[in-house]
Amino acid sequence: MMRTTLRIRPVAALLVLLFSILLSLPAAAQLLSSSAGAPLPVDEAFDLSVVQREDGSRLLSWDVAEGYYLYRDKLTAKTEDGTQIPLETRPGIEMDDPTFGSVEVYFDAAEAVLPPAGGPVTLTWQGCQDGGICYPPVTRTLAAIPGAEATPAAAQAEGGVVLAEDTGLVESLRSKGGTWLVLAGFLGFGLLLAFTPCVFPMFPILAGILSGQGSDLTARRGAALSGVYVLAMASAFGLLGVAAAWSGQNLQMVLQSPMAIYVVAAIFVALALSMFGLYELQLPEAWTRRLTSAGSGRGGTFGGAAMLGFTSALIMGPCVTAPLAGALLYIAGTGDILLGAGALFALGLGQGIPLLIAGTLGARVLPRAGGWMDGVKRVFGFVFLGMAIWLVGRLLGGPVILALWAALLIAAGVFAGALDLLPAEAGPARRGVKTAGVLSMLAGALMAVGAALGGDDPLRPLAMLQGGRGAAAETAAVSFETVTGPDTLDAALSAKADTPALVYVTADWCVTCRVIERNVWPDPGVQAALSGMNVIAADVSDFDDNAQRMLDQLGAVGPPTMVFLDRSKREQAGTRIVGDTSPGAVRASAEAVR
C-alpha cells in the first residue's frame, strides 16, 4: 500500500496564513465594534438624579451605563460667580486612563453629596466609554433651594477669600502624564539640586569611601559602592515621602526648625575637625565587623556605604529645605503614600546621578594614597566648615556670619602657606597654592573690616562704605500686618476691601522664611510692586487649631506660602508661590493682581 506524503512549501504556508488573517479582520472588527457598541447619548450613558435632604444638602446620583465610567476628579460644583463648592465623594477605582493618566473612576454608579447652597449651582462631570470615545465635560445647572443657607465656599464670594483652582506641582504632572511623569519630573528636580552647594559635601564623603579601597578599587567596584550609597540616600528620601503622605501636614516644620539646622551644622563641624586630624571618626568595633561582613570582595564596606548614604540624606534635608519643603507640601496634600515615596525616591536618585558617575570613574580620577591625601583632607575640612557657616547663616545672618566667613578664609590662607617662605626651587604648583592662600587672606581681611562696620553680605563686604544698609534695617522694608487665625485674617482683609492683598504664610521656625525676609522683601523692585497693597503675614508659629483653620482657609499646607488676591479678594491662577522664591517671581505675582 502506498503512503502519500503531503508537503507544503514554506511560501504556500505563508500565503495561507496571510489569507486567513485577511479573512479574520472583518470578523475582528465586527467583534470590537459590538463590544464597545455605538456611543450612547451622554444623558443615557450617565443618568443624573438629584434628591434633596432635610438639612438642605442634595444627593447626586449617576446611573452609569455598562461599559462606561465617570472620572472622580471631574465631578465639580460651582456657584453663579464661579466659586468652587466641595463635593463629598467616595473613593473610586484606580485605573491608568489613556487620556488623563492615573485616575479614579466610577463604574455602574456614582454618588456625591452637594452641601447647602444659597443660589443656583452649576454641576460639571465627564466620563468615557470603556474602549471607546471620551465625552466632553457635561454641565447642568441646579436651581436654588428656597431658604437654604450658603456653603462656606459660597459665603467666601460675599466678602472672603476666593481661591484659584490650582492642583499644584504633583497633581499637574500627574494630570499631564500620569505617575511616570511625576517620577520623571522629580528625578529631574533632583538632578538640578545635585549642582547646588548642599550636595557638594557628599562628594568628599563618597571619595573617602572609595579611597579606602586602595589598590583594590576598580571601575566596577567603584560603581557598586557608589550605587549602594546613592540607593540608600534615595531610600531615605523615599521614607520621608511616606511620612509626609501619612501625616498629611507640616513635616517641613521639623526640617526647617532651628534645632535641625544647628544639629546638621554641628555634624559638618565634627566632620571638618576629623579632616584636620583632631580625632578619627570610627564606628564601634562590633558595628564595623557587621558592616564589613555585609559587603563582598576585598574590603567589604557595602554596609558602610549604605549607612553613610542614608545619613547623608538626613544631612542634606535641612540644607535643601526650600525645594524639599515645597515638594513635601504638595505630596502631603495628595495623601498618596506610594506617590509620595516614589516621588522623593526619584528626587534622591536625581541628586545621586553625579555621585554615581564620580564613583564609577573614581578608579581613574582618584590618585593613589600618599602624602597628598593630607592636603585633600584639609580642603574637605574647610568645605565642611563653609557648609556649617552657610547653614547657620540662614538663621543668624548679619555681621556675625560675615565675621565667621572672614575667619574661615584667613585660616584657609594660613593652611595654604600664605605666611610661609618658599624655597627658591619651589615649583609652579606650590607657588600657585601660596598665591591662592594670599588671596584668601586678603578676602578674609576685607570681610573682617565689613563685619566691623556692620555689613552682612559676603559678596559685598564693604557695602556700608557706599551708603548700604545693614540687615536689621533692610528686614523692616515691608511692613506686614500679622494675623494668627481666620477671624483676624478676615478682619485684616475687610479693613482694606478694595485693595489688592498679599497673604504671606510664615512662622518663627521656618528657615526658608528667614531667607525670604533677608533676600526678597528688601528688594527695591519688590517694595515698589507691593506699595499700595494690603500685605498680611499669616503667622502659624504656634501651630494650633486656629492656625490650621487659617491654613485651610488659604488652601495652604504650611509656610512659606504667598497668596496674591486682587481687589475682589480672588486669587489669580498661577500667582501662588510655595517655598523659596526670588524677587522677580514676587514682582510678577504682585503685578498680576493689580
DRENTORMI-220363 format. One line per 8 residues: number of its first residue (from 1); for each residue x, y, z of C-alpha. Coordinates in Angstrom, 1 decimal. Layout:
// DRENTORMI-220363
NUM = X/Y/Z | ...
***
This chain:
// DRENTORMI-220363
1 = 0.0/0.0/0.0 | 1.5/3.3/-1.0 | 1.6/6.1/1.5 | 1.2/9.6/0.2 | 3.0/12.4/2.0 | 1.7/15.9/1.7 | 4.4/18.5/1.7 | 3.6/22.2/2.0
9 = 6.1/24.6/0.7 | 7.1/27.5/3.1 | 5.9/30.1/0.6 | 2.5/28.4/0.2 | 2.1/28.1/4.0 | 2.9/31.9/4.4 | 0.2/32.7/1.7 | -2.4/30.5/3.5
17 = -1.5/32.3/6.8 | -1.9/35.8/5.3 | -5.2/34.8/3.6 | -6.5/33.5/6.9 | -5.6/36.8/8.6 | -7.3/38.9/5.9 | -10.5/36.8/6.3 | -10.4/37.3/10.1
25 = -10.0/41.1/10.0 | -13.7/41.9/9.2 | -14.9/39.5/11.9 | -12.4/41.0/14.5 | -13.6/44.5/13.5 | -17.2/43.5/14.0 | -16.4/41.9/17.3 | -14.6/45.0/18.5
33 = -17.4/47.2/17.3 | -20.0/45.1/19.1 | -18.0/45.0/22.3 | -17.7/48.8/22.5 | -21.0/49.5/20.8 | -22.2/52.7/19.3 | -21.8/55.5/21.8 | -24.9/56.3/23.8
41 = -26.2/59.8/24.2 | -24.4/61.4/27.2 | -27.6/61.6/29.3 | -28.2/57.9/28.8 | -24.6/57.0/29.5 | -24.6/59.0/32.7 | -28.2/59.4/34.0 | -28.3/62.0/36.8
49 = -30.9/62.1/39.6 | -31.0/64.6/42.5 | -32.5/64.0/45.9 | -33.0/66.9/48.3 | -32.2/66.2/52.0 | -33.8/67.7/55.1 | -30.6/69.5/56.0 | -30.6/71.4/52.7
57 = -27.9/69.2/51.1 | -28.6/67.3/47.9 | -27.6/63.7/47.0 | -26.4/63.5/43.4 | -26.6/60.0/41.8 | -25.4/59.0/38.4 | -26.5/55.7/36.9 | -23.5/54.8/34.8
65 = -24.3/52.5/31.8 | -22.5/49.3/31.4 | -19.2/49.8/29.6 | -18.9/53.4/30.7 | -17.2/55.2/33.6 | -17.1/58.6/35.3 | -14.0/60.5/36.4 | -14.0/61.2/40.2
73 = -11.8/64.4/39.9 | -14.1/65.8/37.1 | -17.1/66.0/39.4 | -17.3/69.7/40.4 | -19.8/72.2/41.6 | -19.7/76.0/41.4 | -21.9/78.9/42.4 | -23.1/81.5/39.9
81 = -19.9/83.6/40.3 | -17.6/80.6/39.8 | -16.8/79.8/43.5 | -15.9/76.2/43.9 | -18.2/74.1/46.2 | -16.6/71.0/47.7 | -18.4/67.7/46.9 | -18.3/64.7/49.2
89 = -17.5/61.7/47.1 | -16.4/58.1/47.9 | -13.1/56.7/46.6 | -13.2/55.3/43.1 | -11.4/52.6/41.2 | -7.8/53.5/40.2 | -7.0/52.9/36.5 | -4.4/54.0/34.0
97 = -6.5/56.2/31.7 | -5.0/56.9/28.2 | -6.2/60.5/28.3 | -5.6/61.6/31.9 | -3.1/59.1/33.2 | -3.6/57.5/36.6 | -7.1/58.5/37.8 | -10.0/57.3/40.0
105 = -13.2/56.4/38.1 | -16.7/55.1/38.9 | -18.3/52.1/37.1 | -22.0/51.3/37.3 | -22.9/54.1/39.7 | -21.5/57.3/41.3 | -22.7/59.4/44.2 | -21.8/62.8/45.6
113 = -23.2/65.0/48.3 | -23.7/68.7/47.5 | -23.7/70.9/50.6 | -26.4/73.5/51.1 | -26.0/76.4/48.6 | -27.7/79.8/48.6 | -28.2/80.1/44.9 | -28.1/78.2/41.6
121 = -25.3/75.6/41.4 | -23.6/74.5/38.2 | -22.5/70.9/38.1 | -19.9/69.5/35.8 | -18.9/65.9/35.1 | -17.0/64.0/32.5 | -16.8/60.3/31.5 | -15.7/57.9/28.8
129 = -16.9/54.8/27.0 | -14.5/51.9/28.1 | -12.5/51.2/24.9 | -14.4/53.9/23.0 | -14.9/57.6/22.9 | -14.4/60.2/25.8 | -17.3/62.7/26.2 | -16.5/66.4/26.6
137 = -17.3/67.8/30.1 | -21.1/68.0/30.7 | -22.6/71.0/32.5 | -26.0/71.1/34.2 | -27.5/73.9/36.4 | -29.5/73.1/39.6 | -32.0/75.7/40.7 | -31.6/77.3/44.1
145 = -33.4/75.8/47.1 | -35.6/78.4/48.8 | -34.4/79.2/52.3 | -31.1/77.2/52.0 | -28.1/78.8/53.6 | -24.9/79.2/51.6 | -22.0/76.8/52.0 | -18.7/78.2/53.4
153 = -17.3/78.2/49.9 | -20.2/80.2/48.6 | -20.1/82.5/51.5 | -16.5/83.4/50.6 | -17.7/85.1/47.4 | -19.7/87.6/49.5 | -16.6/89.1/51.2 | -14.0/86.4/51.9
161 = -11.1/84.8/50.0 | -11.9/83.0/46.7 | -9.0/80.7/45.9 | -7.9/79.8/42.4 | -8.2/76.3/41.1 | -4.5/75.2/41.3 | -3.7/71.5/41.5 | -0.1/72.1/42.4
169 = 3.1/70.5/41.1 | 2.4/66.9/41.7 | -1.2/66.9/40.5 | -0.2/69.0/37.5 | 2.4/66.5/36.4 | 0.1/63.6/37.2 | -2.8/65.0/35.1 | -0.5/65.6/32.1
177 = 1.3/62.3/32.1 | 0.3/60.1/35.0 | 2.6/58.7/37.7 | 5.5/58.2/35.3 | 5.7/61.9/34.6 | 5.7/62.7/38.3 | 8.6/60.3/38.9 | 10.5/61.7/35.8
185 = 9.8/65.3/37.0 | 11.2/64.7/40.5 | 14.2/62.8/39.0 | 14.9/66.0/37.0 | 14.4/68.2/40.1 | 16.9/66.0/41.9 | 19.4/66.3/39.1 | 19.2/70.1/39.3
193 = 19.6/70.0/43.0 | 22.7/67.9/42.6 | 24.5/71.0/41.4 | 23.7/73.1/44.4 | 26.2/73.8/47.2 | 24.2/71.5/49.5 | 25.1/68.3/47.7 | 28.8/69.1/47.1
201 = 29.9/67.8/50.6 | 28.6/64.4/49.6 | 31.5/64.1/47.1 | 34.3/64.1/49.7 | 32.2/61.6/51.8 | 32.0/59.3/48.7 | 35.6/59.9/47.9 | 36.5/58.8/51.4
209 = 34.7/55.5/50.8 | 36.4/54.9/47.5 | 39.9/56.0/48.6 | 39.7/53.4/51.5 | 39.7/50.7/48.8 | 43.3/51.5/47.9 | 44.7/49.5/45.0 | 41.6/47.2/45.1
217 = 39.4/50.0/43.6 | 38.2/49.2/40.1 | 35.6/50.8/38.0 | 33.1/48.0/38.7 | 33.7/48.2/42.4 | 33.5/52.0/42.4 | 30.2/51.8/40.6 | 28.9/49.2/43.1
225 = 29.9/51.2/46.2 | 28.6/54.5/44.8 | 25.4/52.7/43.7 | 24.8/51.4/47.2 | 25.5/54.9/48.6 | 23.0/56.6/46.2 | 20.3/53.9/46.6 | 20.5/54.3/50.4
233 = 20.3/58.1/50.1 | 17.3/57.8/47.8 | 15.6/55.4/50.2 | 15.9/57.9/53.0 | 14.2/60.5/50.8 | 11.5/57.9/49.9 | 10.8/57.2/53.6 | 10.5/61.0/54.1
241 = 7.8/60.9/51.4 | 6.0/58.1/53.1 | 6.0/60.1/56.4 | 4.7/63.2/54.5 | 1.8/61.3/52.9 | 0.9/59.6/56.2 | 1.0/62.8/58.3 | -0.6/65.0/55.6
249 = 0.9/68.1/57.2 | 3.9/70.1/58.3 | 7.0/67.8/58.1 | 8.7/71.0/56.9 | 8.2/72.2/60.4 | 10.8/69.7/61.5 | 13.1/70.1/58.5 | 13.2/73.9/58.9
257 = 13.4/74.1/62.6 | 16.4/76.0/64.0 | 17.3/72.9/66.0 | 17.6/70.8/62.9 | 19.7/73.4/61.2 | 22.1/73.7/64.3 | 22.3/69.9/64.5 | 23.3/69.5/60.9
265 = 25.8/72.4/61.2 | 27.3/70.7/64.2 | 27.7/67.5/62.2 | 29.6/69.4/59.5 | 31.9/70.9/62.1 | 32.5/67.4/63.5 | 33.4/66.1/60.1 | 35.7/69.1/59.5
273 = 37.6/68.6/62.7 | 38.1/64.9/61.8 | 39.5/66.0/58.5 | 42.0/68.2/60.3 | 43.2/65.2/62.3 | 41.9/66.2/65.7 | 40.3/62.7/66.1 | 39.3/59.7/64.0
281 = 35.6/59.2/63.4 | 35.0/55.5/63.7 | 32.0/53.3/64.4 | 32.0/50.8/67.3 | 34.1/47.7/66.6 | 31.0/45.4/66.6 | 29.2/47.6/64.1 | 32.3/47.7/61.9
289 = 32.6/44.0/61.8 | 29.0/43.6/60.8 | 29.2/46.3/58.1 | 32.3/44.9/56.5 | 30.9/41.4/56.5 | 27.9/42.7/54.7 | 30.0/43.6/51.7 | 31.5/41.4/49.1
297 = 35.0/41.1/47.8 | 38.1/42.6/49.4 | 37.4/45.2/52.0 | 33.6/44.8/52.1 | 32.2/48.3/53.2 | 28.9/48.0/51.3 | 27.1/48.2/54.6 | 29.2/51.2/55.5
305 = 28.4/52.8/52.2 | 24.7/52.2/52.7 | 24.8/53.7/56.2 | 26.7/56.8/55.0 | 24.3/57.2/52.1 | 21.2/57.0/54.4 | 22.6/59.5/56.9 | 23.8/61.8/54.0
313 = 20.1/62.3/53.0 | 19.3/63.4/56.6 | 22.2/65.8/56.5 | 21.1/67.2/53.1 | 17.4/67.6/54.3 | 17.7/70.9/56.0 | 20.3/72.1/53.5 | 18.0/71.7/50.5
321 = 15.0/72.7/52.6 | 13.5/75.1/50.1 | 12.8/72.6/47.2 | 12.4/69.7/49.6 | 9.8/71.5/51.7 | 8.0/72.6/48.6 | 7.8/69.0/47.4 | 6.6/67.8/50.8
329 = 3.9/70.4/50.8 | 2.5/69.1/47.6 | 2.9/65.4/48.5 | 1.3/65.9/51.9 | -1.7/67.5/50.1 | -2.2/64.4/47.9 | -2.2/61.9/50.8 | -0.9/59.3/48.3
337 = 1.7/57.2/50.2 | 3.0/55.4/47.1 | 3.3/58.6/45.1 | 5.0/60.4/47.9 | 7.6/57.7/48.4 | 8.2/57.2/44.7 | 8.5/61.0/44.0 | 11.0/61.6/46.7
345 = 12.9/58.4/45.9 | 13.2/59.7/42.4 | 14.4/63.1/43.8 | 17.1/61.3/45.8 | 18.2/59.3/42.7 | 18.4/62.5/40.7 | 20.7/64.0/43.3 | 22.8/60.9/43.3
353 = 23.4/60.7/39.5 | 26.6/62.8/39.5 | 27.8/60.9/42.6 | 27.3/57.6/40.7 | 29.2/58.9/37.8 | 32.0/60.1/40.0 | 32.1/56.8/41.8 | 32.3/54.8/38.6
361 = 35.2/57.0/37.3 | 36.8/57.0/40.8 | 39.3/54.3/39.9 | 40.7/56.5/37.2 | 40.5/60.0/38.6 | 41.5/59.4/42.2 | 45.2/59.3/42.8 | 46.6/56.5/44.9
369 = 47.1/57.0/48.7 | 50.1/59.2/49.7 | 51.1/62.4/51.4 | 48.8/64.4/49.1 | 45.8/63.0/51.0 | 46.6/65.2/54.0 | 46.2/68.3/51.8 | 43.0/67.0/50.3
377 = 41.5/66.2/53.7 | 42.2/69.8/54.8 | 40.4/71.1/51.7 | 37.4/68.9/52.6 | 37.6/70.2/56.1 | 37.3/73.8/55.0 | 34.4/72.8/52.7 | 32.6/71.3/55.7
385 = 33.2/74.3/57.8 | 31.9/76.5/55.0 | 28.7/74.4/54.8 | 28.3/74.8/58.6 | 28.6/78.6/58.3 | 26.2/78.7/55.3 | 23.6/76.7/57.2 | 23.8/78.8/60.4
393 = 23.7/81.9/58.2 | 20.1/81.0/57.2 | 19.3/81.6/60.9 | 21.6/84.4/62.1 | 22.8/86.5/59.2 | 24.3/89.9/59.8 | 27.9/90.8/60.8 | 28.3/87.6/62.9
401 = 28.2/85.4/59.8 | 30.4/87.8/57.8 | 32.9/87.6/60.6 | 32.8/83.7/60.5 | 33.4/83.8/56.8 | 36.4/86.1/57.4 | 37.9/83.8/59.9 | 37.4/80.8/57.6
409 = 39.1/82.5/54.7 | 42.0/83.7/56.8 | 42.5/80.3/58.3 | 42.4/78.7/54.8 | 45.1/81.1/53.7 | 47.3/80.2/56.6 | 46.9/76.5/55.9 | 47.7/77.1/52.2
417 = 51.1/78.6/53.3 | 50.4/82.3/52.6 | 52.7/83.2/55.5 | 55.4/80.6/54.7 | 58.6/81.4/52.9 | 59.0/79.4/49.7 | 62.4/77.9/48.8 | 63.9/79.1/45.5
425 = 63.3/75.7/43.9 | 59.6/75.7/44.6 | 57.6/74.6/41.6 | 54.6/76.2/39.9 | 52.1/74.1/41.8 | 53.4/75.2/45.2 | 53.6/78.8/44.2 | 50.0/78.7/42.9
433 = 48.8/77.3/46.2 | 50.6/80.1/48.1 | 49.1/82.7/45.8 | 45.6/81.3/46.4 | 46.4/81.4/50.2 | 47.4/85.1/50.0 | 44.2/85.9/48.0 | 42.1/84.0/50.6
441 = 43.7/86.0/53.4 | 43.0/89.3/51.6 | 39.4/88.4/51.1 | 39.1/87.4/54.7 | 40.6/90.7/55.8 | 38.1/92.6/53.7 | 35.2/90.6/55.2 | 36.5/91.3/58.7
449 = 36.5/95.0/58.0 | 33.0/94.7/56.6 | 31.8/92.8/59.7 | 33.3/95.5/62.0 | 31.3/98.1/60.0 | 28.0/96.2/60.4 | 28.0/94.6/56.9 | 26.3/91.3/56.2
457 = 26.9/90.4/52.6 | 30.0/88.2/51.9 | 29.9/89.2/48.2 | 29.8/93.0/49.1 | 31.6/93.2/52.5 | 32.3/96.9/52.2 | 28.8/98.0/51.0 | 28.4/100.0/54.2
465 = 31.1/102.4/53.0 | 28.9/103.0/49.9 | 25.9/104.0/51.8 | 24.5/100.5/52.0 | 22.1/99.4/54.8 | 22.6/96.5/57.3 | 20.3/93.5/57.5 | 18.4/94.9/60.5
473 = 17.4/98.0/58.5 | 16.5/96.0/55.4 | 14.3/93.5/57.2 | 11.8/96.1/58.0 | 11.5/97.2/54.4 | 8.0/95.7/54.0 | 5.6/96.3/56.9 | 3.2/93.3/57.4
481 = 0.1/93.2/59.5 | 0.3/90.0/61.5 | -2.7/87.7/61.9 | -2.9/84.3/63.7 | -6.3/83.0/62.7 | -9.2/83.1/60.2 | -11.1/85.8/62.2 | -8.2/88.2/62.3
489 = -7.4/87.4/58.7 | -10.9/88.3/57.6 | -10.7/91.5/59.6 | -7.4/92.5/58.0 | -8.8/91.9/54.5 | -12.0/93.7/55.3 | -10.1/96.8/56.6 | -8.9/97.4/53.0
497 = -11.7/96.0/51.0 | -10.9/97.5/47.6 | -7.2/96.9/47.8 | -5.1/94.0/46.3 | -3.6/91.9/49.0 | -0.7/89.6/49.7 | -1.2/87.0/52.4 | 2.3/85.6/53.4
505 = 2.2/82.4/55.5 | 5.2/82.4/57.8 | 6.5/81.1/61.1 | 9.3/81.6/63.5 | 10.6/78.0/62.9 | 10.5/78.5/59.1 | 14.1/78.8/58.0 | 13.2/79.5/54.4
513 = 11.1/82.3/55.6 | 14.1/83.9/57.1 | 15.9/83.7/53.8 | 13.0/85.4/52.1 | 12.9/88.1/54.7 | 16.5/88.9/54.0 | 16.7/88.5/50.3 | 13.3/89.3/48.9
521 = 11.5/91.9/51.0 | 14.4/94.4/51.0 | 14.5/94.4/47.1 | 13.5/97.8/45.8 | 11.5/96.3/43.0 | 9.5/94.1/45.4 | 8.8/97.1/47.6 | 7.6/99.1/44.6
529 = 5.4/96.2/43.5 | 3.9/95.8/46.9 | 3.3/99.5/47.6 | -0.4/100.2/47.9 | -1.2/96.6/48.6 | -2.6/95.1/51.8 | 0.3/93.0/53.0 | -0.6/90.5/55.7
537 = 1.6/88.0/57.5 | -0.3/84.8/58.5 | 1.8/83.7/61.4 | 1.5/79.9/62.2 | 4.4/79.8/64.7 | 2.0/78.5/67.4 | 0.6/75.7/65.3 | -2.8/75.1/66.9
545 = -6.4/74.5/65.6 | -6.7/78.2/64.9 | -3.6/78.2/62.7 | -4.8/75.1/60.9 | -8.2/76.6/60.1 | -6.4/79.7/58.7 | -4.3/77.4/56.5 | -7.4/75.6/55.3
553 = -9.0/78.9/54.5 | -6.0/79.8/52.4 | -5.7/76.4/50.8 | -2.1/76.1/52.1 | -0.3/73.3/53.9 | 2.4/75.3/55.6 | 5.0/78.1/55.3 | 6.4/79.6/53.2
561 = 3.3/80.3/51.0 | 2.3/83.5/49.3 | -1.3/84.0/48.3 | -2.0/87.0/46.0 | -5.5/88.4/45.9 | -7.0/91.0/43.5 | -9.4/93.8/44.6 | -12.3/91.4/44.8
569 = -10.3/89.1/47.1 | -9.9/86.5/44.3 | -6.7/84.6/43.9 | -5.4/84.8/40.3 | -4.4/81.4/38.8 | -0.6/81.0/38.6 | 0.3/83.7/41.2 | 0.7/81.5/44.3
577 = 4.3/81.0/45.5 | 5.3/78.0/47.7 | 8.8/77.5/49.1 | 11.8/79.6/48.4 | 11.5/82.3/45.7 | 13.1/85.3/44.1 | 12.3/89.0/43.9 | 11.4/88.6/40.3
585 = 8.7/86.0/41.0 | 7.2/88.1/43.7 | 7.1/91.2/41.5 | 5.4/89.2/38.7 | 2.7/87.8/41.0 | 2.1/91.2/42.6 | 1.7/92.9/39.2 | -0.8/90.2/38.1
593 = -3.3/91.1/40.8 | -3.2/94.9/40.5
***
